[in-house]
Amino acid sequence: MNVQFEKLKLIEWLISLQDETLLNRVKFLKDNQSAPLDWWDTLTNEEKSAIDKGIEDAKAGRVTPHEEVRKRYFQI
């Protein structure tokens, strides 16, 4: 891998980037280079909320068995 070439490609991509969420993730990586990265810390608040809701649904029994999902979406 040509490191300098890859850096230039990333700079070009970063300059054209308009997605604020993605920019915040890149900034987070830059600001936390030395800290061990936990995947949870890289998620947006919306992603964390969706995961929390899924956990609450599972605990409350609001789930669909795997076989039922397979039948519904794979017509088996």
Distance bins in CASP14 RR format, pairs under 12 A and 6 or more apart:
PFRMAT RR
TARGET T0000
AUTHOR 0000-0000-0000
RMODE 2
METHOD distances of the structure
MODEL  1
1 7 0 0 0 0 0 1 0 0 0 0 0
1 9 0 0 0 0 0 1 0 0 0 0 0
2 8 0 0 0 0 1 0 0 0 0 0 0
2 9 0 0 0 0 1 0 0 0 0 0 0
3 9 0 0 0 0 0 1 0 0 0 0 0
3 10 0 0 0 0 0 1 0 0 0 0 0
4 10 0 0 0 0 0 1 0 0 0 0 0
4 11 0 0 0 0 0 1 0 0 0 0 0
5 11 0 0 0 0 0 1 0 0 0 0 0
5 12 0 0 0 0 0 1 0 0 0 0 0
6 12 0 0 0 0 0 1 0 0 0 0 0
6 13 0 0 0 0 0 1 0 0 0 0 0
7 13 0 0 0 0 0 1 0 0 0 0 0
7 14 0 0 0 0 0 1 0 0 0 0 0
8 14 0 0 0 0 0 1 0 0 0 0 0
8 15 0 0 0 0 0 1 0 0 0 0 0
9 15 0 0 0 0 0 1 0 0 0 0 0
9 16 0 0 0 0 0 1 0 0 0 0 0
10 16 0 0 0 0 0 1 0 0 0 0 0
10 17 0 0 0 0 0 1 0 0 0 0 0
10 26 0 0 0 0 1 0 0 0 0 0 0
10 29 0 0 0 0 0 1 0 0 0 0 0
10 30 0 0 0 0 0 1 0 0 0 0 0
11 17 0 0 0 0 0 1 0 0 0 0 0
11 26 0 0 0 0 0 1 0 0 0 0 0
13 19 0 0 0 0 0 1 0 0 0 0 0
13 22 0 0 0 0 0 1 0 0 0 0 0
13 23 0 0 0 0 0 1 0 0 0 0 0
13 26 0 0 0 0 1 0 0 0 0 0 0
14 22 0 0 0 0 1 0 0 0 0 0 0
14 23 0 0 0 0 1 0 0 0 0 0 0
14 25 0 0 0 0 0 1 0 0 0 0 0
14 26 1 0 0 1 0 0 0 0 0 0 0
14 27 0 0 0 0 0 1 0 0 0 0 0
14 29 0 0 0 0 0 1 0 0 0 0 0
14 30 0 0 0 0 0 1 0 0 0 0 0
15 23 0 0 0 0 0 1 0 0 0 0 0
15 26 0 0 0 0 0 1 0 0 0 0 0
16 22 0 0 0 0 0 1 0 0 0 0 0
16 23 0 0 0 0 0 1 0 0 0 0 0
17 23 1 0 1 0 0 0 0 0 0 0 0
17 24 0 0 0 0 0 1 0 0 0 0 0
17 25 0 0 0 0 0 1 0 0 0 0 0
17 26 1 0 0 1 0 0 0 0 0 0 0
17 27 0 0 0 0 0 1 0 0 0 0 0
19 25 0 0 0 0 1 0 0 0 0 0 0
19 26 0 0 0 0 1 0 0 0 0 0 0
19 44 0 0 0 0 0 1 0 0 0 0 0
20 26 0 0 0 0 0 1 0 0 0 0 0
20 27 0 0 0 0 0 1 0 0 0 0 0
20 44 0 0 0 0 0 1 0 0 0 0 0
21 27 0 0 0 0 0 1 0 0 0 0 0
21 28 0 0 0 0 0 1 0 0 0 0 0
21 42 0 0 0 0 0 1 0 0 0 0 0
21 43 0 0 0 0 0 1 0 0 0 0 0
21 44 1 0 1 0 0 0 0 0 0 0 0
21 45 0 0 0 0 1 0 0 0 0 0 0
21 46 0 0 0 0 1 0 0 0 0 0 0
21 47 0 0 0 0 1 0 0 0 0 0 0
22 28 0 0 0 0 0 1 0 0 0 0 0
22 29 0 0 0 0 0 1 0 0 0 0 0
22 42 0 0 0 0 0 1 0 0 0 0 0
22 44 0 0 0 0 1 0 0 0 0 0 0
23 29 0 0 0 0 0 1 0 0 0 0 0
23 30 0 0 0 0 0 1 0 0 0 0 0
24 30 0 0 0 0 0 1 0 0 0 0 0
24 31 0 0 0 0 0 1 0 0 0 0 0
24 41 0 0 0 0 0 1 0 0 0 0 0
24 42 0 0 0 0 0 1 0 0 0 0 0
24 43 0 0 0 0 0 1 0 0 0 0 0
24 44 0 0 0 0 1 0 0 0 0 0 0
24 45 0 0 0 0 0 1 0 0 0 0 0
25 31 0 0 0 0 0 1 0 0 0 0 0
25 32 0 0 0 0 0 1 0 0 0 0 0
25 37 0 0 0 0 0 1 0 0 0 0 0
25 39 0 0 0 0 0 1 0 0 0 0 0
25 41 0 0 0 0 0 1 0 0 0 0 0
25 42 1 0 0 1 0 0 0 0 0 0 0
25 43 0 0 0 0 1 0 0 0 0 0 0
25 44 0 0 0 0 1 0 0 0 0 0 0
25 47 0 0 0 0 0 1 0 0 0 0 0
26 32 0 0 0 0 0 1 0 0 0 0 0
26 33 0 0 0 0 0 1 0 0 0 0 0
26 42 0 0 0 0 0 1 0 0 0 0 0
27 33 0 0 0 0 0 1 0 0 0 0 0
27 42 0 0 0 0 0 1 0 0 0 0 0
28 35 0 0 0 0 0 1 0 0 0 0 0
28 37 0 0 0 0 1 0 0 0 0 0 0
28 38 0 0 0 0 0 1 0 0 0 0 0
28 41 1 0 0 1 0 0 0 0 0 0 0
28 42 1 0 0 1 0 0 0 0 0 0 0
28 43 0 0 0 0 0 1 0 0 0 0 0
28 44 0 0 0 0 0 1 0 0 0 0 0
29 35 0 0 0 0 0 1 0 0 0 0 0
29 37 1 0 0 1 0 0 0 0 0 0 0
29 41 0 0 0 0 0 1 0 0 0 0 0
29 42 0 0 0 0 1 0 0 0 0 0 0
30 37 0 0 0 0 0 1 0 0 0 0 0
31 37 0 0 0 0 0 1 0 0 0 0 0
31 41 0 0 0 0 0 1 0 0 0 0 0
32 38 0 0 0 0 1 0 0 0 0 0 0
32 41 1 0 0 1 0 0 0 0 0 0 0
32 42 0 0 0 0 1 0 0 0 0 0 0
35 41 0 0 0 0 1 0 0 0 0 0 0
35 42 0 0 0 0 0 1 0 0 0 0 0
37 43 0 0 0 0 0 1 0 0 0 0 0
39 47 0 0 0 0 0 1 0 0 0 0 0
39 48 0 0 0 0 0 1 0 0 0 0 0
39 51 0 0 0 0 0 1 0 0 0 0 0
40 47 0 0 0 0 1 0 0 0 0 0 0
40 48 1 0 0 1 0 0 0 0 0 0 0
40 51 0 0 0 0 1 0 0 0 0 0 0
40 52 0 0 0 0 0 1 0 0 0 0 0
41 47 0 0 0 0 0 1 0 0 0 0 0
41 48 0 0 0 0 1 0 0 0 0 0 0
42 48 0 0 0 0 0 1 0 0 0 0 0
43 49 0 0 0 0 1 0 0 0 0 0 0
43 50 0 0 0 0 1 0 0 0 0 0 0
43 51 1 0 0 1 0 0 0 0 0 0 0
43 52 0 0 0 0 0 1 0 0 0 0 0
44 50 0 0 0 0 1 0 0 0 0 0 0
44 51 0 0 0 0 0 1 0 0 0 0 0
45 51 0 0 0 0 0 1 0 0 0 0 0
45 52 0 0 0 0 0 1 0 0 0 0 0
46 52 0 0 0 0 0 1 0 0 0 0 0
46 53 0 0 0 0 0 1 0 0 0 0 0
47 53 0 0 0 0 0 1 0 0 0 0 0
47 54 0 0 0 0 0 1 0 0 0 0 0
48 54 0 0 0 0 0 1 0 0 0 0 0
48 55 0 0 0 0 0 1 0 0 0 0 0
49 55 0 0 0 0 0 1 0 0 0 0 0
49 56 0 0 0 0 0 1 0 0 0 0 0
50 56 0 0 0 0 0 1 0 0 0 0 0
50 57 0 0 0 0 0 1 0 0 0 0 0
51 57 0 0 0 0 0 1 0 0 0 0 0
51 58 0 0 0 0 0 1 0 0 0 0 0
52 58 0 0 0 0 0 1 0 0 0 0 0
52 59 0 0 0 0 0 1 0 0 0 0 0
53 59 0 0 0 0 0 1 0 0 0 0 0
53 60 0 0 0 0 0 1 0 0 0 0 0
53 62 0 0 0 0 1 0 0 0 0 0 0
54 60 0 0 0 0 1 0 0 0 0 0 0
54 61 0 0 0 0 0 1 0 0 0 0 0
54 62 0 0 0 0 1 0 0 0 0 0 0
54 63 0 0 0 0 1 0 0 0 0 0 0
54 64 0 0 0 0 0 1 0 0 0 0 0
55 61 0 0 0 0 0 1 0 0 0 0 0
55 62 0 0 0 0 0 1 0 0 0 0 0
55 63 0 0 0 0 0 1 0 0 0 0 0
56 62 0 0 0 0 1 0 0 0 0 0 0
56 63 0 0 0 0 0 1 0 0 0 0 0
57 63 1 0 0 1 0 0 0 0 0 0 0
57 64 0 0 0 0 0 1 0 0 0 0 0
58 64 0 0 0 0 0 1 0 0 0 0 0
63 69 0 0 0 0 1 0 0 0 0 0 0
64 70 0 0 0 0 0 1 0 0 0 0 0
64 71 0 0 0 0 0 1 0 0 0 0 0
64 72 0 0 0 0 1 0 0 0 0 0 0
64 73 0 0 0 0 0 1 0 0 0 0 0
65 71 0 0 0 0 1 0 0 0 0 0 0
65 72 0 0 0 0 0 1 0 0 0 0 0
66 72 0 0 0 0 0 1 0 0 0 0 0
66 73 0 0 0 0 0 1 0 0 0 0 0
66 74 0 0 0 0 0 1 0 0 0 0 0
66 76 0 0 0 0 0 1 0 0 0 0 0
67 73 0 0 0 0 0 1 0 0 0 0 0
67 74 0 0 0 0 0 1 0 0 0 0 0
67 76 0 0 0 0 1 0 0 0 0 0 0
68 74 0 0 0 0 0 1 0 0 0 0 0
68 76 0 0 0 0 0 1 0 0 0 0 0
69 75 0 0 0 0 0 1 0 0 0 0 0
69 76 0 0 0 0 0 1 0 0 0 0 0
70 76 1 0 1 0 0 0 0 0 0 0 0
END
